[in-house]
Amino acid sequence: MPEEPIDNVYRGNLARLLEKVRDERGLDLKQYRTRYVERRVAVRLSAVGVRTYQQYAAYLDKHPGEYAKLLDALTINVTQFFRDPTVYEVFRRDVIPALLETKRARHQRIVRLWSAGCATGEEPYSLAMSMLDGIARTRSDASLLTVIGTDIDTTALAVAKRGEYPVRELQHIPSFDQRRYVDTAGEVFRLKPEVMRVCRFRYLNLFESPPIHGIDIVFCRNVFIYFNREDQERMVGAFWEALTRGGYLVLGRSERLAPAIARRFEIVSSRERIFRKPPKLL
Ligand SMILES: C[S@@+](CC[C@H](N)C(=O)[O-])C[C@H]1O[C@@H](n2cnc3c(N)ncnc32)[C@H](O)[C@@H]1O
């Protein structure tokens, strides 16, 4: 049998390693460019002192803490205003008006959103701007809006609470939101008081049962990486409990719901990973 070219052997093993990460952590890294992943994984290989993907896979089995370091090395602990704009398109076009309509029918004015794993705050502020805009557009009387951002990283939470960001981040905020919800001063910009007023930040470890209830929309995006399958399922179970009937759950683009819990949710957009707790439970 002719020998496989060495490059293919390594590529094959990398694919297996990525499958392992997907199976263990539910995160599909195939969307990243192969060369990029190769370079980043190489950093971890040399950090732990192994030479092949296979040895590294064995190392991961022995040291599950290495998953977080691998995923950090892939720099996916970053965030952005309106990260994945198509998610926000569907969110603003379909989810917000439907939720506000439900609120109107139920004569409820309280709307509560939760950004679980909010990092430095860009996600909760994006949610706040989207909701304030949706409320204005639909002339909704859902005037009691709160967006709760939680994280375990207290340094990130301190940045979130300030609500001040470098101007280069403005490029991710749609121009009509910039005009209405942002004040720019030199090299930085601040979210306007109208946005700051509805946002709350607090420390919360998702490994523990989150004592949060009455939530209409949970965004938990790009956080699954830190959890094994079992903890992911437990966490989604906690979101289910936290959600109001007809409430929404939004996951990251490469994250999947375990089949057992997926059956309980309705799918709003499989591409954008938007799910809904049925308004009427059987
Ligand atoms: C990659 S960032 C995602 C930020 C944002 N959701 C987004 O999609 O842009 C992941 C965040 O999850 C937080 N995190 C990790 N483990 C956590 C835990 N056990 N409880 C709460 N937050 C956690 C990290 O501190 C980090 O800020």
The ligand as an SDF file (V2000), in Angstrom:
LIG
                    3D

 27 29  0  0  0  0  0  0  0  0999 V2000
  -16.4930   33.8670   24.4890 C   0  0  0  0  0  0  0  0  0  0  0  0
  -17.2150   34.8240   25.7390 S   0  0  0  0  0  0  0  0  0  0  0  0
  -18.8200   35.0510   25.0450 C   0  0  0  0  0  0  0  0  0  0  0  0
  -19.3300   36.4460   25.1750 C   0  0  0  0  0  0  0  0  0  0  0  0
  -20.6550   36.6990   24.4690 C   0  0  0  0  0  0  0  0  0  0  0  0
  -21.6960   35.8280   24.9730 N   0  0  0  0  0  0  0  0  0  0  0  0
  -20.5130   36.5490   22.9780 C   0  0  0  0  0  0  0  0  0  0  0  0
  -21.0180   35.5760   22.4040 O   0  0  0  0  0  0  0  0  0  0  0  0
  -19.8760   37.3850   22.3480 O   0  0  0  0  0  0  0  0  0  0  0  0
  -17.5290   33.5950   26.9960 C   0  0  0  0  0  0  0  0  0  0  0  0
  -17.7700   34.1550   28.3930 C   0  0  0  0  0  0  0  0  0  0  0  0
  -18.2590   33.0950   29.2210 O   0  0  0  0  0  0  0  0  0  0  0  0
  -17.7740   33.3110   30.5270 C   0  0  0  0  0  0  0  0  0  0  0  0
  -17.8540   32.0860   31.3230 N   0  0  0  0  0  0  0  0  0  0  0  0
  -17.0900   30.9890   31.2390 C   0  0  0  0  0  0  0  0  0  0  0  0
  -17.4350   30.0980   32.1710 N   0  0  0  0  0  0  0  0  0  0  0  0
  -18.4600   30.6420   32.8710 C   0  0  0  0  0  0  0  0  0  0  0  0
  -19.2380   30.2120   33.9850 C   0  0  0  0  0  0  0  0  0  0  0  0
  -19.0130   29.0450   34.5670 N   0  0  0  0  0  0  0  0  0  0  0  0
  -20.2100   31.0330   34.4410 N   0  0  0  0  0  0  0  0  0  0  0  0
  -20.4120   32.2260   33.8570 C   0  0  0  0  0  0  0  0  0  0  0  0
  -19.7220   32.6900   32.8160 N   0  0  0  0  0  0  0  0  0  0  0  0
  -18.7450   31.9070   32.3330 C   0  0  0  0  0  0  0  0  0  0  0  0
  -16.3350   33.7760   30.2820 C   0  0  0  0  0  0  0  0  0  0  0  0
  -15.8430   34.4790   31.4000 O   0  0  0  0  0  0  0  0  0  0  0  0
  -16.4950   34.6730   29.0410 C   0  0  0  0  0  0  0  0  0  0  0  0
  -16.6630   36.0210   29.3920 O   0  0  0  0  0  0  0  0  0  0  0  0
  1  2  1  0
  2  3  1  0
  2 10  1  0
  3  4  1  0
  4  5  1  0
  5  6  1  0
  5  7  1  0
  7  8  2  0
  7  9  1  0
 10 11  1  0
 11 12  1  0
 11 26  1  0
 12 13  1  0
 13 14  1  0
 13 24  1  0
 14 15  1  0
 14 23  1  0
 15 16  2  0
 16 17  1  0
 17 18  1  0
 17 23  2  0
 18 19  1  0
 18 20  2  0
 20 21  1  0
 21 22  2  0
 22 23  1  0
 24 25  1  0
 24 26  1  0
 26 27  1  0
M  CHG  2   2   1   9  -1
M  END
$$$$
